[in-house]
């Protein structure tokens, strides 16, 4: 069992450990050039604990020295029409709700820069994007001129940036000292109390309740529920304006401004007891769930001619395959052309384009995110591939 550890969100030592896993790849979406390199990629240990005082979930064995964020980090979901529609709708909602027009937007952890480009294009805004994995060359040159992209992690050197809007999507879960991080964001804002702060990240309550082990991996060292996220924002000097779920209720969206941190709690935040119960139940039930998946996949793979592939060669797929340790799933399909021809960390599974499975004609496809089932079904129909879809 890991040593005593204070909650990185609220500082409490009231942590309950509930899930342990060894030998998981330290990164999930770094592009691996060969199967050998992929199988030999560094691994870490997962020791999840839930805070009984705030509901935050942390990996107490996380080692940040294993991080290697770079231009080889291929996290984007922007090649999916389903995800693009979600991103466009979200960008327009935020622009409309907070009158984000002719403003300066800072995005911390901007990925490939797609969302920041949307916010600037739709609202006539200017932007600063921070991310070691940024790829401005993939964007329209006209939009690129509106944004100052910097291949950097957010740090003290950025405290002088004055922005009207701060966006941070799917980044906070990669940061271990979450309280310190949000404190630095609040310090950067200073007395500009009209600044809008917009964060998006996964909802761990769903993950725990659904036993979605494929949504737990090393890069995500910090896990929030709506309530634990809102409580963190208030502790660090923000007034929470709105908290809601989107993208098939997988993501938490929080909207805030600098303030006294005494804004009234919203109904979705009342989840502390539920979060603790869900973490405890996860620890009690997960072994049986893993055995169920292994038995199901094993029977499919041993059937005469049984072929099973995964669709979605991202972090979920890496966690799914490495946690289960099932032999026989030899391909991962992805529509992102930058992933095709590469290999998944841990297992060395090759990543192929959808067209590559036409000759294989798999019997079943594990869909790593059920939000894409309709999109994948349409793609398979175009290819003439008939297979059972198994939503993870």
C-alpha positions as CSV (number, residue, x, y, z in Angstrom):
1,X,0.0,0.0,0.0
2,X,1.4,3.5,-0.8
3,X,2.5,5.8,1.9
4,X,0.2,8.4,3.5
5,X,-0.5,11.2,1.0
6,X,-2.3,14.5,1.3
7,X,-5.1,15.3,-1.1
8,X,-3.6,17.5,-3.9
9,X,-7.0,19.3,-4.2
10,X,-7.9,20.1,-0.6
11,X,-4.9,19.1,1.5
12,X,-6.8,16.5,3.6
13,X,-5.2,13.3,4.6
14,X,-8.6,11.5,4.7
15,X,-7.7,9.3,1.7
16,X,-9.1,5.8,1.0
17,X,-7.1,3.7,-1.5
18,X,-9.3,1.5,-3.6
19,X,-7.6,0.5,-6.9
20,X,-4.0,-0.7,-7.6
21,X,-2.5,-1.7,-10.9
22,X,1.2,-2.2,-11.9
23,X,3.0,-2.0,-15.2
24,X,0.8,0.4,-17.1
25,X,2.3,2.6,-19.9
26,X,3.3,6.0,-18.7
27,X,1.9,7.5,-21.9
28,X,-1.0,6.3,-24.0
29,X,-1.0,8.4,-27.2
30,X,2.6,9.0,-28.0
31,X,3.3,7.7,-31.4
32,X,5.4,4.5,-31.2
33,X,7.4,3.8,-34.4
34,X,7.8,0.0,-33.9
35,X,6.1,-2.7,-32.0
36,X,9.3,-3.4,-30.1
37,X,9.6,0.2,-28.9
38,X,5.9,0.2,-28.0
39,X,6.2,-2.9,-25.9
40,X,9.3,-1.6,-24.1
41,X,7.9,1.8,-23.3
42,X,8.3,2.9,-19.6
43,X,5.5,1.9,-17.3
44,X,4.2,3.2,-13.9
45,X,2.0,2.2,-11.0
46,X,-1.5,3.2,-10.4
47,X,-2.7,3.6,-6.8
48,X,-6.1,5.4,-6.8
49,X,-7.4,7.0,-3.6
50,X,-10.6,9.0,-3.0
51,X,-10.6,12.0,-0.6
52,X,-13.4,11.7,2.0
53,X,-13.4,15.4,2.5
54,X,-13.7,16.7,-1.1
55,X,-14.4,13.6,-3.3
56,X,-11.2,14.1,-5.4
57,X,-9.5,11.0,-6.8
58,X,-5.7,10.9,-7.1
59,X,-3.0,8.5,-8.2
60,X,-0.8,8.5,-5.1
61,X,2.0,6.7,-7.0
62,X,2.2,9.1,-9.9
63,X,5.7,10.0,-11.0
64,X,5.7,13.1,-13.2
65,X,9.3,12.4,-14.4
66,X,7.7,9.8,-16.7
67,X,5.9,12.5,-18.6
68,X,7.2,13.1,-22.2
69,X,4.7,15.5,-23.8
70,X,6.0,16.5,-27.2
71,X,5.0,16.9,-30.9
72,X,4.8,13.1,-31.0
73,X,1.8,13.3,-28.7
74,X,-1.3,12.5,-30.8
75,X,-4.3,13.2,-28.7
76,X,-6.7,14.9,-31.1
77,X,-10.2,13.6,-31.7
78,X,-10.7,16.2,-34.4
79,X,-10.8,13.8,-37.3
80,X,-14.2,12.5,-36.1
81,X,-17.3,14.3,-37.4
82,X,-19.1,13.4,-34.2
83,X,-16.5,15.1,-32.1
84,X,-16.1,18.1,-34.4
85,X,-19.9,18.7,-34.0
86,X,-19.6,18.6,-30.3
87,X,-16.6,21.0,-30.3
88,X,-18.3,23.5,-32.7
89,X,-21.5,23.5,-30.6
90,X,-19.5,24.0,-27.4
91,X,-17.4,26.9,-28.8
92,X,-20.5,28.6,-30.1
93,X,-22.3,28.2,-26.8
94,X,-19.4,29.7,-24.8
95,X,-19.1,32.6,-27.3
96,X,-22.8,33.3,-27.1
97,X,-23.2,32.9,-23.3
98,X,-20.3,35.1,-22.4
99,X,-20.2,37.5,-25.4
100,X,-16.7,36.3,-26.4
101,X,-16.2,38.6,-29.3
102,X,-13.0,40.6,-30.2
103,X,-11.4,39.2,-27.0
104,X,-8.1,37.6,-26.1
105,X,-8.3,33.9,-25.3
106,X,-5.6,31.9,-23.5
107,X,-6.0,28.2,-23.9
108,X,-3.8,26.2,-21.5
109,X,-3.2,22.7,-23.0
110,X,-4.5,23.6,-26.4
111,X,-3.6,20.3,-28.0
112,X,-3.3,20.6,-31.8
113,X,-4.9,24.1,-31.6
114,X,-8.3,23.1,-33.1
115,X,-10.6,24.4,-30.4
116,X,-8.8,27.7,-29.9
117,X,-8.9,28.2,-33.7
118,X,-12.7,27.6,-33.5
119,X,-13.1,30.2,-30.7
120,X,-11.1,32.8,-32.6
121,X,-12.7,32.2,-35.9
122,X,-16.3,32.1,-34.7
123,X,-16.0,35.1,-32.4
124,X,-13.5,37.3,-34.1
125,X,-11.1,36.7,-31.2
126,X,-7.3,36.5,-30.8
127,X,-5.6,33.7,-28.9
128,X,-2.5,32.4,-27.1
129,X,-2.2,28.6,-27.1
130,X,0.1,26.7,-24.8
131,X,0.9,23.0,-25.4
132,X,4.1,21.0,-26.2
133,X,2.0,19.0,-28.7
134,X,0.6,21.9,-30.7
135,X,0.6,21.6,-34.5
136,X,-0.4,24.9,-36.0
137,X,0.7,23.7,-39.5
138,X,-2.5,21.6,-39.5
139,X,-4.7,24.7,-39.3
140,X,-6.0,27.1,-41.9
141,X,-3.3,29.8,-42.4
142,X,-5.8,32.6,-42.1
143,X,-6.8,31.3,-38.6
144,X,-3.2,30.7,-37.6
145,X,-2.5,34.4,-37.9
146,X,-5.0,35.1,-35.1
147,X,-3.1,32.9,-32.6
148,X,0.3,32.9,-30.8
149,X,1.0,29.2,-30.4
150,X,3.8,28.3,-27.9
151,X,5.0,24.7,-27.6
152,X,5.2,25.0,-23.8
153,X,3.7,23.8,-20.6
154,X,1.9,26.4,-18.5
155,X,4.2,27.9,-15.9
156,X,5.5,31.0,-14.0
157,X,6.7,32.5,-17.2
158,X,3.1,33.0,-18.4
159,X,1.9,35.0,-15.3
160,X,2.2,38.2,-17.3
161,X,-0.4,37.1,-20.0
162,X,-3.5,39.2,-19.7
163,X,-6.5,37.3,-21.2
164,X,-10.2,38.0,-21.2
165,X,-11.0,34.3,-21.4
166,X,-9.0,31.3,-20.1
167,X,-9.9,27.9,-21.6
168,X,-8.5,24.6,-20.3
169,X,-9.9,21.4,-21.9
170,X,-8.7,17.9,-20.9
171,X,-5.6,19.1,-19.2
172,X,-6.3,19.4,-15.5
173,X,-6.6,15.6,-15.2
174,X,-2.9,15.3,-16.4
175,X,-1.7,17.6,-13.5
176,X,-1.0,16.1,-10.1
177,X,-0.8,19.3,-8.0
178,X,-4.2,20.5,-9.0
179,X,-4.6,23.0,-6.2
180,X,-1.3,24.6,-7.0
181,X,-2.1,24.7,-10.7
182,X,-5.5,26.4,-10.2
183,X,-3.9,28.8,-7.7
184,X,-1.4,29.9,-10.3
185,X,-4.3,30.5,-12.8
186,X,-6.0,32.6,-10.2
187,X,-2.8,34.5,-9.5
188,X,-2.3,35.2,-13.2
189,X,-5.8,36.8,-13.5
190,X,-5.2,39.1,-10.6
191,X,-7.9,41.8,-10.1
192,X,-9.4,41.3,-13.6
193,X,-12.6,40.0,-12.1
194,X,-14.5,40.0,-15.5
195,X,-12.2,37.2,-16.8
196,X,-14.2,34.1,-17.9
197,X,-12.6,30.7,-17.0
198,X,-13.9,27.7,-18.9
199,X,-12.6,24.1,-18.1
200,X,-13.6,20.7,-19.5
201,X,-12.5,17.3,-18.2
202,X,-13.7,13.7,-17.7
203,X,-16.3,12.8,-15.1
204,X,-14.9,10.1,-12.8
205,X,-18.2,9.4,-11.1
206,X,-19.4,7.9,-14.4
207,X,-16.2,5.9,-14.7
208,X,-16.5,4.5,-11.2
209,X,-20.1,3.7,-11.4
210,X,-19.8,2.0,-14.8
211,X,-16.6,0.2,-13.9
212,X,-15.1,1.8,-17.0
213,X,-11.5,0.7,-16.3
214,X,-10.5,1.8,-19.8
215,X,-10.9,5.4,-18.7
216,X,-8.3,5.0,-16.0
217,X,-4.7,5.4,-17.2
218,X,-1.3,6.7,-16.1
219,X,-1.5,10.1,-17.8
220,X,-4.6,10.9,-15.9
221,X,-3.3,11.3,-12.4
222,X,-6.2,13.5,-11.2
223,X,-9.9,12.6,-11.4
224,X,-12.9,14.9,-10.7
225,X,-16.6,14.7,-10.1
226,X,-18.7,17.8,-10.7
227,X,-18.7,18.4,-7.0
228,X,-15.0,18.0,-6.3
229,X,-14.2,20.2,-9.3
230,X,-16.5,23.0,-8.1
231,X,-15.2,22.8,-4.6
232,X,-11.6,23.2,-5.9
233,X,-12.6,26.2,-7.9
234,X,-14.2,27.9,-4.9
235,X,-11.3,27.1,-2.6
236,X,-8.9,28.8,-5.0
237,X,-10.9,32.1,-5.3
238,X,-13.4,31.5,-8.1
239,X,-17.2,31.9,-8.2
240,X,-18.7,29.0,-10.0
241,X,-21.3,30.1,-12.6
242,X,-22.3,26.8,-14.1
243,X,-21.4,23.1,-13.9
244,X,-22.9,20.6,-16.4
245,X,-22.2,17.3,-18.3
246,X,-21.9,16.9,-22.0
247,X,-20.7,14.5,-24.7
248,X,-22.9,11.6,-23.7
249,X,-22.4,12.8,-20.1
250,X,-18.7,11.8,-20.2
251,X,-17.3,15.3,-19.7
252,X,-17.7,17.9,-16.9
253,X,-17.9,21.5,-18.1
254,X,-17.3,24.2,-15.5
255,X,-17.7,28.0,-16.0
256,X,-16.3,30.5,-13.4
257,X,-15.1,34.0,-12.7
258,X,-12.7,35.3,-10.1
259,X,-14.5,36.0,-6.9
260,X,-14.7,35.3,-3.2
261,X,-15.4,31.6,-3.7
262,X,-18.7,31.9,-1.9
263,X,-21.1,31.3,-4.9
264,X,-24.0,29.0,-4.0
265,X,-23.6,25.3,-4.7
266,X,-25.4,24.0,-7.8
267,X,-27.5,20.8,-7.7
268,X,-25.0,18.7,-9.7
269,X,-22.3,19.3,-7.0
270,X,-24.1,17.3,-4.3
271,X,-22.1,14.2,-5.0
272,X,-19.6,13.7,-2.1
273,X,-21.2,10.7,-0.4
274,X,-22.0,9.2,-3.8
275,X,-18.4,9.6,-5.0
276,X,-17.0,7.9,-1.9
277,X,-19.4,5.0,-2.2
278,X,-18.7,4.7,-6.0
279,X,-14.9,4.5,-5.3
280,X,-15.3,1.8,-2.6
281,X,-17.7,-0.2,-4.8
282,X,-15.3,0.1,-7.7
283,X,-12.5,-1.5,-5.7
284,X,-14.8,-4.3,-4.6
285,X,-16.3,-5.1,-8.0
286,X,-13.5,-4.4,-10.5
287,X,-11.8,-7.8,-10.4
288,X,-15.1,-9.6,-11.3
289,X,-15.7,-7.1,-14.1
290,X,-12.2,-7.7,-15.6
291,X,-12.8,-11.5,-15.4
292,X,-16.1,-11.0,-17.2
293,X,-14.5,-9.1,-20.1
294,X,-11.6,-11.7,-20.3
295,X,-14.1,-14.6,-20.5
296,X,-16.2,-12.9,-23.1
297,X,-13.3,-11.9,-25.3
298,X,-11.6,-15.2,-24.8
299,X,-14.6,-17.1,-26.0
300,X,-15.0,-14.9,-29.1
301,X,-11.3,-15.2,-30.0
302,X,-11.3,-19.0,-29.6
303,X,-14.4,-19.5,-31.8
304,X,-13.6,-20.8,-35.3
305,X,-12.3,-17.9,-37.3
306,X,-13.0,-15.5,-34.4
307,X,-11.5,-12.1,-35.2
308,X,-11.8,-9.1,-32.8
309,X,-10.4,-5.6,-33.3
310,X,-10.6,-2.4,-31.3
311,X,-11.8,0.9,-32.9
312,X,-10.3,4.0,-31.4
313,X,-6.5,3.8,-30.9
314,X,-6.2,6.2,-28.0
315,X,-5.8,6.1,-24.3
316,X,-9.0,4.1,-23.7
317,X,-7.7,1.3,-26.1
318,X,-4.3,1.2,-24.4
319,X,-5.9,1.0,-21.0
320,X,-8.4,-1.6,-22.2
321,X,-5.7,-3.9,-23.7
322,X,-3.0,-3.5,-21.0
323,X,-5.4,-3.9,-18.1
324,X,-7.1,-7.1,-19.5
325,X,-3.9,-8.6,-20.9
326,X,-5.9,-10.6,-23.5
327,X,-4.0,-12.1,-26.4
328,X,-5.5,-12.2,-29.9
329,X,-6.7,-8.6,-30.4
330,X,-4.1,-7.8,-33.0
331,X,-5.3,-4.6,-34.6
332,X,-6.5,-1.2,-33.5
333,X,-8.5,0.9,-36.0
334,X,-8.3,4.7,-36.0
335,X,-9.4,7.4,-38.5
336,X,-6.6,9.7,-37.5
337,X,-4.0,9.4,-40.3
338,X,-1.2,10.4,-38.0
339,X,-1.8,7.3,-35.9
340,X,-2.0,4.9,-38.7
341,X,1.2,2.8,-39.2
342,X,2.2,3.4,-35.6
343,X,1.9,1.1,-32.5
344,X,0.1,1.2,-29.1
345,X,2.3,1.6,-26.0
346,X,2.4,-1.5,-23.9
347,X,1.0,-4.1,-26.2
348,X,2.7,-3.1,-29.5
349,X,-0.7,-3.4,-31.3
350,X,-0.5,-1.9,-34.8
351,X,-2.8,1.0,-35.7
352,X,-4.5,0.7,-39.1
353,X,-7.0,2.7,-41.2
354,X,-10.6,1.5,-41.4
355,X,-9.9,0.3,-44.9
356,X,-7.4,-2.2,-43.6
357,X,-10.0,-4.4,-42.1
358,X,-12.0,-4.9,-45.3
359,X,-10.1,-8.1,-46.1
360,X,-10.1,-9.2,-42.4
361,X,-13.9,-8.9,-42.0
362,X,-13.7,-9.1,-38.2
363,X,-16.5,-10.8,-36.3
364,X,-16.6,-8.2,-33.6
365,X,-15.3,-4.7,-33.0
366,X,-14.8,-3.3,-29.5
367,X,-15.8,0.4,-29.7
368,X,-13.7,2.2,-27.2
369,X,-16.2,5.1,-26.9
370,X,-19.9,4.3,-27.5
371,X,-20.5,8.0,-28.4
372,X,-19.0,7.0,-31.8
373,X,-21.1,3.9,-32.5
374,X,-23.4,5.6,-35.1
375,X,-20.4,7.1,-36.9
376,X,-18.5,3.8,-36.9
377,X,-21.6,1.9,-38.1
378,X,-22.0,4.2,-41.0
379,X,-18.3,3.9,-41.9
380,X,-18.5,0.1,-41.8
381,X,-21.5,0.1,-44.0
382,X,-19.6,2.2,-46.6
383,X,-16.7,-0.3,-46.4
384,X,-19.0,-3.4,-46.7
385,X,-17.8,-4.7,-43.3
386,X,-20.4,-6.6,-41.3
387,X,-19.3,-7.0,-37.6
388,X,-20.9,-6.9,-34.2
389,X,-20.1,-3.7,-32.3
390,X,-19.3,-4.2,-28.7
391,X,-19.4,-0.8,-26.9
392,X,-16.8,-0.5,-24.1
